[in-house]
Amino acid sequence: MLRDPVCGKKVNPNKAHIQIEYKSETYYLCCPLCQSEFEKNPEKYHHSPESRKKSSRH
């Protein structure tokens, strides 16, 4: 389980609302509201290590 970088909720990567690639990292978001907040200011959430995973499978 990872954490949504916006709200801190635990997110199962396989069931996340959306995954977003930003600066070679993958972020898993739980809902459209968190997606919107992340997209407004992704740099704010970029350095949240619990919420991201390296994109080595692309």
PDBQT receptor file of N, H, CA, C and O in Angstrom, charges set to zero:
ATOM      1  N   MET A   1       0.843  -1.185   0.000  1.00  0.00    +0.000 N 
ATOM      2  CA  MET A   1       0.000   0.000   0.000  1.00  0.00    +0.000 C 
ATOM      3  C   MET A   1       0.887   1.246   0.000  1.00  0.00    +0.000 C 
ATOM      4  O   MET A   1       1.915   1.304   0.675  1.00  0.00    +0.000 OA
ATOM      5  N   LEU A   2       0.466   2.211  -0.757  1.00  0.00    +0.000 N 
ATOM      6  H   LEU A   2      -0.369   2.164  -1.305  1.00  0.00    +0.000 HD
ATOM      7  CA  LEU A   2       1.140   3.504  -0.811  1.00  0.00    +0.000 C 
ATOM      8  C   LEU A   2       0.197   4.550  -0.250  1.00  0.00    +0.000 C 
ATOM      9  O   LEU A   2      -0.949   4.244   0.080  1.00  0.00    +0.000 OA
ATOM     10  N   ARG A   3       0.665   5.768  -0.142  1.00  0.00    +0.000 N 
ATOM     11  H   ARG A   3       1.595   6.016  -0.410  1.00  0.00    +0.000 HD
ATOM     12  CA  ARG A   3      -0.194   6.859   0.344  1.00  0.00    +0.000 C 
ATOM     13  C   ARG A   3      -0.435   7.865  -0.772  1.00  0.00    +0.000 C 
ATOM     14  O   ARG A   3       0.462   8.219  -1.537  1.00  0.00    +0.000 OA
ATOM     15  N   ASP A   4      -1.670   8.304  -0.830  1.00  0.00    +0.000 N 
ATOM     16  H   ASP A   4      -2.399   8.017  -0.209  1.00  0.00    +0.000 HD
ATOM     17  CA  ASP A   4      -2.031   9.392  -1.735  1.00  0.00    +0.000 C 
ATOM     18  C   ASP A   4      -1.251  10.614  -1.243  1.00  0.00    +0.000 C 
ATOM     19  O   ASP A   4      -1.370  10.980  -0.074  1.00  0.00    +0.000 OA
ATOM     20  N   PRO A   5      -0.462  11.251  -2.105  1.00  0.00    +0.000 N 
ATOM     21  CA  PRO A   5       0.364  12.384  -1.651  1.00  0.00    +0.000 C 
ATOM     22  C   PRO A   5      -0.445  13.612  -1.258  1.00  0.00    +0.000 C 
ATOM     23  O   PRO A   5       0.067  14.482  -0.553  1.00  0.00    +0.000 OA
ATOM     24  N   VAL A   6      -1.690  13.701  -1.696  1.00  0.00    +0.000 N 
ATOM     25  H   VAL A   6      -2.106  12.994  -2.268  1.00  0.00    +0.000 HD
ATOM     26  CA  VAL A   6      -2.508  14.879  -1.403  1.00  0.00    +0.000 C 
ATOM     27  C   VAL A   6      -3.196  14.747  -0.048  1.00  0.00    +0.000 C 
ATOM     28  O   VAL A   6      -3.069  15.630   0.800  1.00  0.00    +0.000 OA
ATOM     29  N   CYS A   7      -3.926  13.645   0.161  1.00  0.00    +0.000 N 
ATOM     30  H   CYS A   7      -4.029  12.928  -0.528  1.00  0.00    +0.000 HD
ATOM     31  CA  CYS A   7      -4.708  13.511   1.390  1.00  0.00    +0.000 C 
ATOM     32  C   CYS A   7      -4.089  12.564   2.411  1.00  0.00    +0.000 C 
ATOM     33  O   CYS A   7      -4.496  12.564   3.573  1.00  0.00    +0.000 OA
ATOM     34  N   GLY A   8      -3.115  11.757   2.002  1.00  0.00    +0.000 N 
ATOM     35  H   GLY A   8      -2.785  11.757   1.058  1.00  0.00    +0.000 HD
ATOM     36  CA  GLY A   8      -2.468  10.840   2.918  1.00  0.00    +0.000 C 
ATOM     37  C   GLY A   8      -3.160   9.497   3.074  1.00  0.00    +0.000 C 
ATOM     38  O   GLY A   8      -2.689   8.636   3.818  1.00  0.00    +0.000 OA
ATOM     39  N   LYS A   9      -4.269   9.313   2.381  1.00  0.00    +0.000 N 
ATOM     40  H   LYS A   9      -4.651  10.012   1.777  1.00  0.00    +0.000 HD
ATOM     41  CA  LYS A   9      -5.012   8.049   2.472  1.00  0.00    +0.000 C 
ATOM     42  C   LYS A   9      -4.186   6.911   1.865  1.00  0.00    +0.000 C 
ATOM     43  O   LYS A   9      -3.485   7.108   0.873  1.00  0.00    +0.000 OA
ATOM     44  N   LYS A  10      -4.274   5.722   2.464  1.00  0.00    +0.000 N 
ATOM     45  H   LYS A  10      -4.844   5.562   3.270  1.00  0.00    +0.000 HD
ATOM     46  CA  LYS A  10      -3.611   4.556   1.901  1.00  0.00    +0.000 C 
ATOM     47  C   LYS A  10      -4.291   4.178   0.596  1.00  0.00    +0.000 C 
ATOM     48  O   LYS A  10      -5.519   4.148   0.506  1.00  0.00    +0.000 OA
ATOM     49  N   VAL A  11      -3.476   3.888  -0.418  1.00  0.00    +0.000 N 
ATOM     50  H   VAL A  11      -2.479   3.912  -0.345  1.00  0.00    +0.000 HD
ATOM     51  CA  VAL A  11      -3.993   3.578  -1.741  1.00  0.00    +0.000 C 
ATOM     52  C   VAL A  11      -3.365   2.280  -2.236  1.00  0.00    +0.000 C 
ATOM     53  O   VAL A  11      -2.143   2.128  -2.241  1.00  0.00    +0.000 OA
ATOM     54  N   ASN A  12      -4.210   1.359  -2.645  1.00  0.00    +0.000 N 
ATOM     55  H   ASN A  12      -5.202   1.482  -2.640  1.00  0.00    +0.000 HD
ATOM     56  CA  ASN A  12      -3.736   0.147  -3.301  1.00  0.00    +0.000 C 
ATOM     57  C   ASN A  12      -3.429   0.541  -4.738  1.00  0.00    +0.000 C 
ATOM     58  O   ASN A  12      -4.334   0.990  -5.441  1.00  0.00    +0.000 OA
ATOM     59  N   PRO A  13      -2.196   0.394  -5.203  1.00  0.00    +0.000 N 
ATOM     60  CA  PRO A  13      -1.856   0.818  -6.565  1.00  0.00    +0.000 C 
ATOM     61  C   PRO A  13      -2.734   0.186  -7.644  1.00  0.00    +0.000 C 
ATOM     62  O   PRO A  13      -2.958   0.791  -8.693  1.00  0.00    +0.000 OA
ATOM     63  N   ASN A  14      -3.229  -1.018  -7.395  1.00  0.00    +0.000 N 
ATOM     64  H   ASN A  14      -3.048  -1.509  -6.543  1.00  0.00    +0.000 HD
ATOM     65  CA  ASN A  14      -4.077  -1.695  -8.378  1.00  0.00    +0.000 C 
ATOM     66  C   ASN A  14      -5.503  -1.163  -8.400  1.00  0.00    +0.000 C 
ATOM     67  O   ASN A  14      -6.249  -1.425  -9.343  1.00  0.00    +0.000 OA
ATOM     68  N   LYS A  15      -5.886  -0.417  -7.364  1.00  0.00    +0.000 N 
ATOM     69  H   LYS A  15      -5.280  -0.205  -6.598  1.00  0.00    +0.000 HD
ATOM     70  CA  LYS A  15      -7.262   0.090  -7.273  1.00  0.00    +0.000 C 
ATOM     71  C   LYS A  15      -7.332   1.613  -7.197  1.00  0.00    +0.000 C 
ATOM     72  O   LYS A  15      -8.396   2.170  -6.925  1.00  0.00    +0.000 OA
ATOM     73  N   ALA A  16      -6.230   2.278  -7.430  1.00  0.00    +0.000 N 
ATOM     74  H   ALA A  16      -5.366   1.826  -7.650  1.00  0.00    +0.000 HD
ATOM     75  CA  ALA A  16      -6.192   3.739  -7.351  1.00  0.00    +0.000 C 
ATOM     76  C   ALA A  16      -7.106   4.352  -8.405  1.00  0.00    +0.000 C 
ATOM     77  O   ALA A  16      -7.333   3.771  -9.466  1.00  0.00    +0.000 OA
ATOM     78  N   HIS A  17      -7.620   5.527  -8.096  1.00  0.00    +0.000 N 
ATOM     79  H   HIS A  17      -7.435   5.999  -7.234  1.00  0.00    +0.000 HD
ATOM     80  CA  HIS A  17      -8.440   6.277  -9.063  1.00  0.00    +0.000 C 
ATOM     81  C   HIS A  17      -7.640   6.518 -10.336  1.00  0.00    +0.000 C 
ATOM     82  O   HIS A  17      -8.140   6.332 -11.445  1.00  0.00    +0.000 OA
ATOM     83  N   ILE A  18      -6.393   6.935 -10.157  1.00  0.00    +0.000 N 
ATOM     84  H   ILE A  18      -5.987   7.086  -9.256  1.00  0.00    +0.000 HD
ATOM     85  CA  ILE A  18      -5.526   7.249 -11.294  1.00  0.00    +0.000 C 
ATOM     86  C   ILE A  18      -4.076   7.168 -10.846  1.00  0.00    +0.000 C 
ATOM     87  O   ILE A  18      -3.764   7.361  -9.671  1.00  0.00    +0.000 OA
ATOM     88  N   GLN A  19      -3.211   6.887 -11.780  1.00  0.00    +0.000 N 
ATOM     89  H   GLN A  19      -3.464   6.730 -12.735  1.00  0.00    +0.000 HD
ATOM     90  CA  GLN A  19      -1.779   7.006 -11.515  1.00  0.00    +0.000 C 
ATOM     91  C   GLN A  19      -1.239   8.060 -12.463  1.00  0.00    +0.000 C 
ATOM     92  O   GLN A  19      -1.584   8.100 -13.644  1.00  0.00    +0.000 OA
ATOM     93  N   ILE A  20      -0.391   8.906 -11.922  1.00  0.00    +0.000 N 
ATOM     94  H   ILE A  20      -0.111   8.874 -10.962  1.00  0.00    +0.000 HD
ATOM     95  CA  ILE A  20       0.157  10.024 -12.684  1.00  0.00    +0.000 C 
ATOM     96  C   ILE A  20       1.675   9.932 -12.670  1.00  0.00    +0.000 C 
ATOM     97  O   ILE A  20       2.288   9.715 -11.625  1.00  0.00    +0.000 OA
ATOM     98  N   GLU A  21       2.267  10.098 -13.834  1.00  0.00    +0.000 N 
ATOM     99  H   GLU A  21       1.769  10.274 -14.684  1.00  0.00    +0.000 HD
ATOM    100  CA  GLU A  21       3.718  10.149 -13.962  1.00  0.00    +0.000 C 
ATOM    101  C   GLU A  21       4.151  11.614 -13.851  1.00  0.00    +0.000 C 
ATOM    102  O   GLU A  21       3.616  12.490 -14.530  1.00  0.00    +0.000 OA
ATOM    103  N   TYR A  22       5.126  11.853 -12.985  1.00  0.00    +0.000 N 
ATOM    104  H   TYR A  22       5.561  11.141 -12.434  1.00  0.00    +0.000 HD
ATOM    105  CA  TYR A  22       5.663  13.202 -12.844  1.00  0.00    +0.000 C 
ATOM    106  C   TYR A  22       7.135  13.086 -12.505  1.00  0.00    +0.000 C 
ATOM    107  O   TYR A  22       7.493  12.487 -11.490  1.00  0.00    +0.000 OA
ATOM    108  N   LYS A  23       7.981  13.645 -13.332  1.00  0.00    +0.000 N 
ATOM    109  H   LYS A  23       7.690  14.131 -14.155  1.00  0.00    +0.000 HD
ATOM    110  CA  LYS A  23       9.433  13.617 -13.150  1.00  0.00    +0.000 C 
ATOM    111  C   LYS A  23       9.933  12.192 -12.880  1.00  0.00    +0.000 C 
ATOM    112  O   LYS A  23      10.653  11.943 -11.913  1.00  0.00    +0.000 OA
ATOM    113  N   SER A  24       9.542  11.285 -13.741  1.00  0.00    +0.000 N 
ATOM    114  H   SER A  24       8.958  11.487 -14.526  1.00  0.00    +0.000 HD
ATOM    115  CA  SER A  24       9.972   9.882 -13.689  1.00  0.00    +0.000 C 
ATOM    116  C   SER A  24       9.507   9.131 -12.451  1.00  0.00    +0.000 C 
ATOM    117  O   SER A  24      10.073   8.091 -12.116  1.00  0.00    +0.000 OA
ATOM    118  N   GLU A  25       8.503   9.628 -11.774  1.00  0.00    +0.000 N 
ATOM    119  H   GLU A  25       8.042  10.473 -12.045  1.00  0.00    +0.000 HD
ATOM    120  CA  GLU A  25       7.918   8.957 -10.618  1.00  0.00    +0.000 C 
ATOM    121  C   GLU A  25       6.442   8.701 -10.907  1.00  0.00    +0.000 C 
ATOM    122  O   GLU A  25       5.810   9.435 -11.667  1.00  0.00    +0.000 OA
ATOM    123  N   THR A  26       5.902   7.649 -10.291  1.00  0.00    +0.000 N 
ATOM    124  H   THR A  26       6.415   7.052  -9.674  1.00  0.00    +0.000 HD
ATOM    125  CA  THR A  26       4.489   7.343 -10.438  1.00  0.00    +0.000 C 
ATOM    126  C   THR A  26       3.793   7.648  -9.124  1.00  0.00    +0.000 C 
ATOM    127  O   THR A  26       4.224   7.196  -8.063  1.00  0.00    +0.000 OA
ATOM    128  N   TYR A  27       2.717   8.414  -9.197  1.00  0.00    +0.000 N 
ATOM    129  H   TYR A  27       2.366   8.781 -10.058  1.00  0.00    +0.000 HD
ATOM    130  CA  TYR A  27       1.925   8.774  -8.028  1.00  0.00    +0.000 C 
ATOM    131  C   TYR A  27       0.545   8.160  -8.173  1.00  0.00    +0.000 C 
ATOM    132  O   TYR A  27      -0.047   8.196  -9.252  1.00  0.00    +0.000 OA
ATOM    133  N   TYR A  28       0.031   7.596  -7.087  1.00  0.00    +0.000 N 
ATOM    134  H   TYR A  28       0.511   7.566  -6.210  1.00  0.00    +0.000 HD
ATOM    135  CA  TYR A  28      -1.279   6.960  -7.080  1.00  0.00    +0.000 C 
ATOM    136  C   TYR A  28      -2.227   7.816  -6.260  1.00  0.00    +0.000 C 
ATOM    137  O   TYR A  28      -1.967   8.116  -5.095  1.00  0.00    +0.000 OA
ATOM    138  N   LEU A  29      -3.327   8.202  -6.885  1.00  0.00    +0.000 N 
ATOM    139  H   LEU A  29      -3.538   7.958  -7.832  1.00  0.00    +0.000 HD
ATOM    140  CA  LEU A  29      -4.276   9.103  -6.244  1.00  0.00    +0.000 C 
ATOM    141  C   LEU A  29      -5.613   8.393  -6.038  1.00  0.00    +0.000 C 
ATOM    142  O   LEU A  29      -6.023   7.566  -6.852  1.00  0.00    +0.000 OA
ATOM    143  N   CYS A  30      -6.286   8.730  -4.930  1.00  0.00    +0.000 N 
ATOM    144  H   CYS A  30      -5.953   9.402  -4.269  1.00  0.00    +0.000 HD
ATOM    145  CA  CYS A  30      -7.482   7.994  -4.528  1.00  0.00    +0.000 C 
ATOM    146  C   CYS A  30      -8.776   8.485  -5.163  1.00  0.00    +0.000 C 
ATOM    147  O   CYS A  30      -9.740   7.723  -5.243  1.00  0.00    +0.000 OA
ATOM    148  N   CYS A  31      -8.827   9.734  -5.614  1.00  0.00    +0.000 N 
ATOM    149  H   CYS A  31      -8.044  10.353  -5.549  1.00  0.00    +0.000 HD
ATOM    150  CA  CYS A  31     -10.109  10.269  -6.101  1.00  0.00    +0.000 C 
ATOM    151  C   CYS A  31      -9.886  11.463  -7.036  1.00  0.00    +0.000 C 
ATOM    152  O   CYS A  31      -8.776  11.989  -7.123  1.00  0.00    +0.000 OA
ATOM    153  N   PRO A  32     -10.936  11.882  -7.728  1.00  0.00    +0.000 N 
ATOM    154  CA  PRO A  32     -10.809  13.029  -8.640  1.00  0.00    +0.000 C 
ATOM    155  C   PRO A  32     -10.382  14.328  -7.948  1.00  0.00    +0.000 C 
ATOM    156  O   PRO A  32      -9.673  15.138  -8.545  1.00  0.00    +0.000 OA
ATOM    157  N   LEU A  33     -10.799  14.531  -6.717  1.00  0.00    +0.000 N 
ATOM    158  H   LEU A  33     -11.375  13.873  -6.232  1.00  0.00    +0.000 HD
ATOM    159  CA  LEU A  33     -10.412  15.753  -6.003  1.00  0.00    +0.000 C 
ATOM    160  C   LEU A  33      -8.899  15.788  -5.772  1.00  0.00    +0.000 C 
ATOM    161  O   LEU A  33      -8.251  16.812  -5.988  1.00  0.00    +0.000 OA
ATOM    162  N   CYS A  34      -8.347  14.653  -5.328  1.00  0.00    +0.000 N 
ATOM    163  H   CYS A  34      -8.873  13.821  -5.151  1.00  0.00    +0.000 HD
ATOM    164  CA  CYS A  34      -6.896  14.600  -5.115  1.00  0.00    +0.000 C 
ATOM    165  C   CYS A  34      -6.152  14.729  -6.440  1.00  0.00    +0.000 C 
ATOM    166  O   CYS A  34      -5.085  15.340  -6.500  1.00  0.00    +0.000 OA
ATOM    167  N   GLN A  35      -6.709  14.159  -7.491  1.00  0.00    +0.000 N 
ATOM    168  H   GLN A  35      -7.575  13.662  -7.443  1.00  0.00    +0.000 HD
ATOM    169  CA  GLN A  35      -6.101  14.294  -8.817  1.00  0.00    +0.000 C 
ATOM    170  C   GLN A  35      -6.033  15.760  -9.213  1.00  0.00    +0.000 C 
ATOM    171  O   GLN A  35      -5.001  16.231  -9.690  1.00  0.00    +0.000 OA
ATOM    172  N   SER A  36      -7.121  16.474  -9.018  1.00  0.00    +0.000 N 
ATOM    173  H   SER A  36      -7.959  16.091  -8.630  1.00  0.00    +0.000 HD
ATOM    174  CA  SER A  36      -7.174  17.889  -9.367  1.00  0.00    +0.000 C 
ATOM    175  C   SER A  36      -6.152  18.699  -8.563  1.00  0.00    +0.000 C 
ATOM    176  O   SER A  36      -5.452  19.547  -9.114  1.00  0.00    +0.000 OA
ATOM    177  N   GLU A  37      -6.075  18.432  -7.270  1.00  0.00    +0.000 N 
ATOM    178  H   GLU A  37      -6.645  17.742  -6.822  1.00  0.00    +0.000 HD
ATOM    179  CA  GLU A  37      -5.118  19.142  -6.419  1.00  0.00    +0.000 C 
ATOM    180  C   GLU A  37      -3.684  18.845  -6.833  1.00  0.00    +0.000 C 
ATOM    181  O   GLU A  37      -2.851  19.750  -6.884  1.00  0.00    +0.000 OA
ATOM    182  N   PHE A  38      -3.393  17.587  -7.127  1.00  0.00    +0.000 N 
ATOM    183  H   PHE A  38      -4.069  16.852  -7.085  1.00  0.00    +0.000 HD
ATOM    184  CA  PHE A  38      -2.046  17.210  -7.554  1.00  0.00    +0.000 C 
ATOM    185  C   PHE A  38      -1.691  17.913  -8.854  1.00  0.00    +0.000 C 
ATOM    186  O   PHE A  38      -0.590  18.447  -8.991  1.00  0.00    +0.000 OA
ATOM    187  N   GLU A  39      -2.610  17.918  -9.806  1.00  0.00    +0.000 N 
ATOM    188  H   GLU A  39      -3.505  17.484  -9.695  1.00  0.00    +0.000 HD
ATOM    189  CA  GLU A  39      -2.343  18.525 -11.113  1.00  0.00    +0.000 C 
ATOM    190  C   GLU A  39      -2.173  20.033 -11.038  1.00  0.00    +0.000 C 
ATOM    191  O   GLU A  39      -1.489  20.609 -11.884  1.00  0.00    +0.000 OA
ATOM    192  N   LYS A  40      -2.772  20.691 -10.055  1.00  0.00    +0.000 N 
ATOM    193  H   LYS A  40      -3.328  20.223  -9.368  1.00  0.00    +0.000 HD
ATOM    194  CA  LYS A  40      -2.606  22.133  -9.884  1.00  0.00    +0.000 C 
ATOM    195  C   LYS A  40      -1.184  22.489  -9.465  1.00  0.00    +0.000 C 
ATOM    196  O   LYS A  40      -0.645  23.514  -9.881  1.00  0.00    +0.000 OA
ATOM    197  N   ASN A  41      -0.575  21.628  -8.632  1.00  0.00    +0.000 N 
ATOM    198  H   ASN A  41      -1.013  20.794  -8.294  1.00  0.00    +0.000 HD
ATOM    199  CA  ASN A  41       0.748  21.928  -8.100  1.00  0.00    +0.000 C 
ATOM    200  C   ASN A  41       1.504  20.630  -7.807  1.00  0.00    +0.000 C 
ATOM    201  O   ASN A  41       1.718  20.296  -6.642  1.00  0.00    +0.000 OA
ATOM    202  N   PRO A  42       1.905  19.902  -8.832  1.00  0.00    +0.000 N 
ATOM    203  CA  PRO A  42       2.568  18.615  -8.602  1.00  0.00    +0.000 C 
ATOM    204  C   PRO A  42       3.889  18.732  -7.842  1.00  0.00    +0.000 C 
ATOM    205  O   PRO A  42       4.272  17.804  -7.131  1.00  0.00    +0.000 OA
ATOM    206  N   GLU A  43       4.574  19.836  -7.979  1.00  0.00    +0.000 N 
ATOM    207  H   GLU A  43       4.262  20.591  -8.556  1.00  0.00    +0.000 HD
ATOM    208  CA  GLU A  43       5.850  20.001  -7.284  1.00  0.00    +0.000 C 
ATOM    209  C   GLU A  43       5.670  19.969  -5.766  1.00  0.00    +0.000 C 
ATOM    210  O   GLU A  43       6.565  19.531  -5.043  1.00  0.00    +0.000 OA
ATOM    211  N   LYS A  44       4.532  20.425  -5.292  1.00  0.00    +0.000 N 
ATOM    212  H   LYS A  44       3.805  20.780  -5.879  1.00  0.00    +0.000 HD
ATOM    213  CA  LYS A  44       4.235  20.416  -3.860  1.00  0.00    +0.000 C 
ATOM    214  C   LYS A  44       4.245  18.990  -3.306  1.00  0.00    +0.000 C 
ATOM    215  O   LYS A  44       4.610  18.773  -2.151  1.00  0.00    +0.000 OA
ATOM    216  N   TYR A  45       3.847  18.026  -4.124  1.00  0.00    +0.000 N 
ATOM    217  H   TYR A  45       3.551  18.201  -5.063  1.00  0.00    +0.000 HD
ATOM    218  CA  TYR A  45       3.717  16.636  -3.686  1.00  0.00    +0.000 C 
ATOM    219  C   TYR A  45       4.854  15.747  -4.178  1.00  0.00    +0.000 C 
ATOM    220  O   TYR A  45       4.916  14.570  -3.822  1.00  0.00    +0.000 OA
ATOM    221  N   HIS A  46       5.734  16.285  -4.975  1.00  0.00    +0.000 N 
ATOM    222  H   HIS A  46       5.684  17.241  -5.264  1.00  0.00    +0.000 HD
ATOM    223  CA  HIS A  46       6.792  15.504  -5.607  1.00  0.00    +0.000 C 
ATOM    224  C   HIS A  46       7.749  14.854  -4.612  1.00  0.00    +0.000 C 
ATOM    225  O   HIS A  46       8.271  13.778  -4.903  1.00  0.00    +0.000 OA
ATOM    226  N   HIS A  47       7.992  15.436  -3.494  1.00  0.00    +0.000 N 
ATOM    227  H   HIS A  47       7.568  16.310  -3.258  1.00  0.00    +0.000 HD
ATOM    228  CA  HIS A  47       8.974  14.910  -2.555  1.00  0.00    +0.000 C 
ATOM    229  C   HIS A  47       8.336  14.153  -1.398  1.00  0.00    +0.000 C 
ATOM    230  O   HIS A  47       8.822  14.224  -0.269  1.00  0.00    +0.000 OA
ATOM    231  N   SER A  48       7.271  13.441  -1.663  1.00  0.00    +0.000 N 
ATOM    232  H   SER A  48       6.877  13.383  -2.580  1.00  0.00    +0.000 HD
ATOM    233  CA  SER A  48       6.601  12.635  -0.650  1.00  0.00    +0.000 C 
ATOM    234  C   SER A  48       6.950  11.167  -0.885  1.00  0.00    +0.000 C 
ATOM    235  O   SER A  48       6.234  10.482  -1.615  1.00  0.00    +0.000 OA
ATOM    236  N   PRO A  49       8.038  10.664  -0.280  1.00  0.00    +0.000 N 
ATOM    237  CA  PRO A  49       8.549   9.332  -0.602  1.00  0.00    +0.000 C 
ATOM    238  C   PRO A  49       7.570   8.188  -0.380  1.00  0.00    +0.000 C 
ATOM    239  O   PRO A  49       7.630   7.200  -1.111  1.00  0.00    +0.000 OA
ATOM    240  N   GLU A  50       6.680   8.278   0.585  1.00  0.00    +0.000 N 
ATOM    241  H   GLU A  50       6.631   9.081   1.179  1.00  0.00    +0.000 HD
ATOM    242  CA  GLU A  50       5.738   7.193   0.826  1.00  0.00    +0.000 C 
ATOM    243  C   GLU A  50       4.735   7.042  -0.309  1.00  0.00    +0.000 C 
ATOM    244  O   GLU A  50       4.181   5.961  -0.506  1.00  0.00    +0.000 OA
ATOM    245  N   SER A  51       4.502   8.093  -1.041  1.00  0.00    +0.000 N 
ATOM    246  H   SER A  51       4.952   8.972  -0.881  1.00  0.00    +0.000 HD
ATOM    247  CA  SER A  51       3.422   8.089  -2.007  1.00  0.00    +0.000 C 
ATOM    248  C   SER A  51       3.858   7.785  -3.431  1.00  0.00    +0.000 C 
ATOM    249  O   SER A  51       3.021   7.731  -4.331  1.00  0.00    +0.000 OA
ATOM    250  N   ARG A  52       5.136   7.587  -3.649  1.00  0.00    +0.000 N 
ATOM    251  H   ARG A  52       5.816   7.631  -2.917  1.00  0.00    +0.000 HD
ATOM    252  CA  ARG A  52       5.566   7.371  -5.018  1.00  0.00    +0.000 C 
ATOM    253  C   ARG A  52       6.367   6.082  -5.142  1.00  0.00    +0.000 C 
ATOM    254  O   ARG A  52       6.843   5.517  -4.158  1.00  0.00    +0.000 OA
ATOM    255  N   LYS A  53       6.493   5.654  -6.353  1.00  0.00    +0.000 N 
ATOM    256  H   LYS A  53       6.106   6.113  -7.153  1.00  0.00    +0.000 HD
ATOM    257  CA  LYS A  53       7.205   4.437  -6.643  1.00  0.00    +0.000 C 
ATOM    258  C   LYS A  53       7.952   4.652  -7.945  1.00  0.00    +0.000 C 
ATOM    259  O   LYS A  53       7.401   5.241  -8.875  1.00  0.00    +0.000 OA
ATOM    260  N   LYS A  54       9.178   4.196  -8.036  1.00  0.00    +0.000 N 
ATOM    261  H   LYS A  54       9.626   3.717  -7.280  1.00  0.00    +0.000 HD
ATOM    262  CA  LYS A  54       9.966   4.358  -9.268  1.00  0.00    +0.000 C 
ATOM    263  C   LYS A  54       9.242   3.725 -10.431  1.00  0.00    +0.000 C 
ATOM    264  O   LYS A  54       8.622   2.673 -10.280  1.00  0.00    +0.000 OA
ATOM    265  N   SER A  55       9.310   4.339 -11.570  1.00  0.00    +0.000 N 
ATOM    266  H   SER A  55       9.813   5.194 -11.693  1.00  0.00    +0.000 HD
ATOM    267  CA  SER A  55       8.661   3.845 -12.784  1.00  0.00    +0.000 C 
ATOM    268  C   SER A  55       9.618   3.004 -13.587  1.00  0.00    +0.000 C 
ATOM    269  O   SER A  55      10.025   3.403 -14.678  1.00  0.00    +0.000 OA
ATOM    270  N   SER A  56       9.982   1.866 -13.081  1.00  0.00    +0.000 N 
ATOM    271  H   SER A  56       9.652   1.542 -12.194  1.00  0.00    +0.000 HD
ATOM    272  CA  SER A  56      10.952   1.026 -13.763  1.00  0.00    +0.000 C 
ATOM    273  C   SER A  56      10.298   0.066 -14.743  1.00  0.00    +0.000 C 
ATOM    274  O   SER A  56      11.000  -0.580 -15.522  1.00  0.00    +0.000 OA
ATOM    275  N   ARG A  57       8.995  -0.045 -14.729  1.00  0.00    +0.000 N 
ATOM    276  H   ARG A  57       8.425   0.480 -14.097  1.00  0.00    +0.000 HD
ATOM    277  CA  ARG A  57       8.346  -1.007 -15.610  1.00  0.00    +0.000 C 
ATOM    278  C   ARG A  57       7.882  -0.418 -16.920  1.00  0.00    +0.000 C 
ATOM    279  O   ARG A  57       7.246  -1.124 -17.703  1.00  0.00    +0.000 OA
ATOM    280  N   HIS A  58       8.170   0.850 -17.202  1.00  0.00    +0.000 N 
ATOM    281  H   HIS A  58       8.686   1.424 -16.566  1.00  0.00    +0.000 HD
ATOM    282  CA  HIS A  58       7.713   1.471 -18.465  1.00  0.00    +0.000 C 
ATOM    283  C   HIS A  58       8.809   1.421 -19.479  1.00  0.00    +0.000 C 
ATOM    284  O   HIS A  58       8.631   1.888 -20.604  1.00  0.00    +0.000 OA
TER     285      HIS A  58
